[in-house]
Amino acid sequence: MKKLFIVLIAIVGAISVNAQENVKKEKDLAVVVDSLTAKLNKLQNDYDYLYCTNELNDFLNKLGQLKQDISIDCNKLNNYIYNYKFEYSMYNALKRNYDSYINYFETLKEGRDVRFGNIYLKILVSDFNDLQIKYLKQLMENEYPSAINSIETGLNLYKLYLDEYKKKW
């Protein structure tokens, strides 16, 4: 009987130690899960911010490339005005080029609402800090209008040069 009592006490003690170890393991596991959750949230935030900056920079780069293309063609057209006689086929090519710039520019402006809408939505649902939000809004509210004005000025100059070239006819 005494042996049975000692065996029962040993079993109860072992169960108690095992239960304490399980509680400790559960607490450690909860800490690990909380740490991984925090890291996952930070990664999601970083991804959302990189997505927004990439979308904006891609869009602004397309506008910048269009501005450069228009500027290069304006310089070529200016050279044609002063150094060559009028050629109708050249004028038609330059006019088609101008029309394609206008169409592409309008397409980019129409796509702005979709891109900016997605970015504003990301700003609302993501946990961006104030500096990140300020940077994204600065790109949308300052850089975009500046790029649009530059392109419009370039297109107006292109049209002016195109008309001037046509006058040589």
LINZI-V793735 format. One record per pair of residues at least 24 apart in sequence whose ideal C-beta (glycine too) atoms are under 10 Angstrom apart, sorted by sequence separation. I is the first residue (numbers start at 1). J is the second residue. If there is no record, write none. Layout:
<<I;J> <I;J>>
This chain:
<<73;97> <116;140> <73;98> <115;140> <116;141> <70;97> <69;97> <70;98> <73;101> <112;140> <116;144> <115;144> <69;100> <70;101> <69;101> <112;144> <66;101> <69;104> <70;105> <109;144> <112;148> <66;104> <67;105> <66;105> <108;147> <109;148> <108;148> <62;104> <63;105> <66;108> <109;151> <105;148> <108;151> <62;107> <63;108> <62;108> <63;109> <105;151> <104;151> <105;152> <59;108> <62;111> <63;112> <105;154> <101;151> <105;155> <59;111> <59;112> <101;154> <102;155> <101;155> <59;115> <102;158> <58;115> <59;116> <98;155> <101;158> <102;159> <55;114> <56;115> <55;115> <56;116> <59;119> <98;158> <55;116> <97;158> <98;159> <52;115> <55;118> <56;119> <98;161> <55;119> <94;158> <95;159> <98;162> <97;162> <52;118> <53;119> <51;118> <52;119> <55;122> <94;161> <95;162> <51;119> <52;120> <94;162> <52;121> <52;122> <95;165> <48;119> <51;122> <52;123> <91;162> <94;165> <95;166> <94;166> <49;122> <48;122> <49;123> <52;126> <91;165> <47;122> <48;123> <51;126> <90;165> <91;166> <52;128> <48;125> <49;126> <91;168> <48;126> <49;127> <87;165> <88;166> <91;169> <47;126> <48;127> <49;128> <53;132> <56;135> <60;139> <64;143> <71;150> <78;157> <86;165> <46;126> <48;128> <49;129> <52;132> <56;136> <59;139> <60;140> <63;143> <67;147> <70;150> <71;151> <74;154> <77;157> <78;158> <81;161> <86;166> <45;126> <52;133> <55;136> <59;140> <63;144> <66;147> <67;148> <70;151> <73;154> <74;155> <77;158> <80;161> <81;162> <84;165> <86;167> <87;168> <88;169> <44;126> <45;127> <53;135> <56;138> <57;139> <68;150> <69;151> <70;152> <71;153> <72;154> <79;161> <80;162> <82;164> <86;168> <87;169> <44;127> <45;128> <49;132> <52;135> <53;136> <56;139> <60;143> <63;146> <64;147> <67;150> <70;153> <71;154> <74;157> <77;160> <78;161> <81;164> <82;165> <85;168> <86;169> <45;129> <48;132> <49;133> <52;136> <55;139> <56;140> <59;143> <60;144> <63;147> <66;150> <67;151> <70;154> <73;157> <74;158> <77;161> <80;164> <81;165> <84;168> <85;169> <42;127> <59;144> <62;147> <63;148> <66;151> <67;152> <69;154> <70;155> <73;158> <74;159> <76;161> <77;162> <80;165> <81;166> <41;127> <46;132> <49;135> <53;139> <57;143> <60;146> <61;147> <64;150> <67;153> <68;154> <70;156> <71;157> <74;160> <75;161> <78;164> <81;167> <82;168> <45;132> <49;136> <52;139> <56;143> <60;147> <63;150> <64;151> <67;154> <70;157> <71;158> <74;161> <77;164> <78;165> <81;168> <52;140> <56;144> <59;147> <63;151> <66;154> <67;155> <70;158> <73;161> <74;162> <77;165> <80;168> <66;155> <73;162>>
